[in-house]
Amino acid sequence: MPPLSWLLNYEGIITGFSAIYAGLAEVLDEVYNKTVAPLG
């Protein structure tokens, strides 16, 4: 196992959560026609 594998695993988890957040933000913004979850 490479020494940086633990870091890359956490990076993947953070990237996945940010993708889920972005997807939910887009859907909620469209459903409620206002900014529910800001995207930056």
C-alpha contacts under 8 A as a table, 3 or more apart, distances in Angstrom:
res1	aa1	res2	aa2	distance
1	M	5	S	6.75
2	P	5	S	5.43
3	P	6	W	7.32
4	L	7	L	5.28
4	L	8	L	6.33
5	S	8	L	5.05
5	S	9	N	6.12
6	W	9	N	5.08
6	W	10	Y	6.42
7	L	10	Y	5.25
7	L	11	E	6.19
8	L	11	E	4.90
8	L	12	G	6.18
9	N	12	G	5.14
9	N	13	I	6.38
10	Y	13	I	5.02
10	Y	14	I	6.17
11	E	14	I	5.17
11	E	15	T	6.05
12	G	15	T	5.05
12	G	16	G	6.05
13	I	16	G	5.09
13	I	17	F	6.25
14	I	17	F	5.18
14	I	18	S	6.17
15	T	18	S	5.14
15	T	19	A	6.20
16	G	19	A	5.10
16	G	20	I	6.28
17	F	20	I	5.08
17	F	21	Y	6.11
18	S	21	Y	4.98
18	S	22	A	6.08
19	A	22	A	5.11
19	A	23	G	6.15
20	I	23	G	5.14
20	I	24	L	6.13
21	Y	24	L	5.19
21	Y	25	A	5.97
22	A	25	A	5.06
22	A	26	E	6.23
22	A	39	L	6.91
23	G	26	E	5.27
23	G	27	V	6.39
24	L	27	V	5.14
24	L	28	L	6.01
25	A	28	L	5.22
25	A	29	D	5.92
25	A	36	V	6.85
25	A	37	A	5.08
25	A	38	P	7.14
25	A	39	L	7.33
26	E	29	D	5.24
26	E	30	E	6.26
27	V	30	E	5.21
27	V	31	V	6.15
28	L	31	V	5.03
28	L	32	Y	6.04
28	L	33	N	8.00
28	L	35	T	7.97
28	L	36	V	6.36
28	L	37	A	7.53
29	D	32	Y	5.47
29	D	33	N	5.45
29	D	34	K	5.29
29	D	35	T	5.23
29	D	36	V	5.63
29	D	37	A	7.20
30	E	33	N	5.09
30	E	34	K	7.24
32	Y	35	T	7.90
32	Y	36	V	7.59
35	T	38	P	6.20
